[in-house]
Amino acid sequence: MPPTLRLNAVAFVSPQNHPILVRTFLNQDDVIKYHYIAHTSLDIVEERVNSEGKPVDCYLGLLYCMEDVAVYGYITPLKVKIILALALMDSVVKDVEIITIFKALHMAYYTSISNPFLKLNNLTGGGSPDASPFLFVGSSKWKNFRHRVDEISRAAGTSSA
C-alpha cells in the first residue's frame, strides 16, 4: 500500500495577503511556525505569478522545502492563495494527488463564501479602509468551512488534532 500524504497545515491567504485561515493538523504549538511558512511562501507565489507573461496555472507546484516540510502553492482565479505544508517523505509525491487536495480545498472555500447568509463585511464599522472581511474566519459562522478543511485533511491521510 502506498504511503499516504501527511498534511501538516493549510493556509488560505486573501488577495491583499491577509491570512484567512491557518489550520494546523499536528501540534497546536506549531501554529506560529506555519504562519511563518505561509507568509514566506507569499513572496515565492508573487514572484511566480508576476514573472509569467501569460496567465498562470492555478497550481504553482512545490514552492520550497524547509526542515521537515514541503510547501506547495495554489492561487485561485480571484487571487486567493492556498498554501499546503506536507511532511517530507522519502517516497515520490505525485502532482495529481496535490492538485486533488488543492481543488477540494478550493471548493470548500468557494462553497463557504457562496453562502448568502454569511456576511463578509466588518460588522463593527471600525477599522482601517483596507481591513479584510476575511479576518472574521474564526467566528462561529465559518465553522462549516473549518470543518470541511478538517475533513479534507483526514481524507488526505492525517488525523486532525
N, C-alpha and C positions, 0 to 999 in steps of 0.2 A: 504494500500500500504506500503511495507516495506521501511524503510528509506534508502536513497542512501548513498554511501560512500562519505565522504568529503576528497578529495585528497588535502593535503596542499602543498606538494612538492615532487619532484622526483629528484634523483641524479644518474648520471652514473659515475663510477669511473674506471679508467684503471687498468690493471693488475699490474702496477707499483705504484698504489694508487695516481695517479694524477686525479684531477676532470676533467671529460669530459664535463659534463653539470650538473648544479644545477638549476633547474627550480622551482620557487615558484608560487603558484596559488592564493595567498591571497594578502598580503600587501608587497609591494616591500621593506619596511623597515625591513622585516624579513629575508632577504637574508643571513645575517651573521649567524642568528640562525640556518638556515637549512644547511649552510656549516658546522657549528659545529656538528650538528646532523649527517651529512653524515660522517664526519671524526671520530666521536666517534663510529659510527657503524662499521667502518672498523676493529677495534680491535675485536669485537664480531664475525664478519664474519670470520676473520683469525683464531680465536680460534675454531670456529665450523668446519671449513674446515680442519684444522690441527689435531683436536682431533679424527677425524674419520679415522680408518684404511682402510676402504673401500671407494669406490667413493661416493661422497656426492651428494644427490639430489640437483638439481638446486635451488629449493625453500627452503630457510633456515628458514622460519616461522617468528614468532614475535621475534624480537631481543631485544627490551626493550620498556618501556613506560616512557615518561618524560613529566612532567607538563600536557599539553593538547594534546600530540601527541603520537601515537603508531607507532613504526618504524619496518618495515618488510624488509627482505633481500632476494636477489636472486643473484646467481652467474652463469654466462653463461659458456659453455664449454671452452671458450677461456679466462676465468678468469676475464671478465669484471663484475664488481659488480653493481647491480641496487638496490638503497635504496629508499624505499617508505615511506613517512610520511603521516599518516592519522590522522584526528581529532579523538580524543577519543569519543566513543559513548556509550550510555547505552545499546544498543542492541548488539547482538552477530554478529561478523563479521565472515563470512564463509571463510575458506581457499580457496575454489573453486573460490570465487569472486576475492580474492587477486591474486591467481595464474593466472587467466584470464587476469588481468591487467598487471602482470609481463610478460606474454607471448606476449601480444600486444606491450608492451614497447620494449621487446627483438627483436621482428620482425621489429619494426620501426628502431631500431639501426642497425640491420642486413641489412635491405634494404638500409639504408643510406651509410653504409661502403661498400656495394656491388656495389655502383655506380662507374663505371670505370672512370668517368670523375672527381671524387672527389680525389684530390691529398692530401694524408695524411701526407706526409713528410714536414719538415720545409723548406719553400721556401727561408728564409733569409740566411741560411747556417751557421749563428752564433748560439751559444747556447751550452749548455752542452751536453756531449755524451749521457746522458740518457734523454734528452729532449723529452717529449711526443709529438707525432704527433697530438694528440687529443686536444692540447691546443688551436688550432685554431677553435674550435667548435663555437665560437662567430662570425666567419666570415659569409659573405653572402652565401657562398657555403653550409653551414649547415642549411640554412633557412628551407628547407623541413623537416629536422629531428626535429627541434624545433616545426614546425607546426604540425607534426604527434604526438608529445608528448602532445601538447595542445589539439588536437582532442581527444586523449585517455583520458585526464583529464576531458574534457567535457562529454564524454560518460560515465565516471565513476560517474558523478554527480556533477561536480564543474563548475563554470564559470571562465574562465581564465581572469586574470587581465591585 
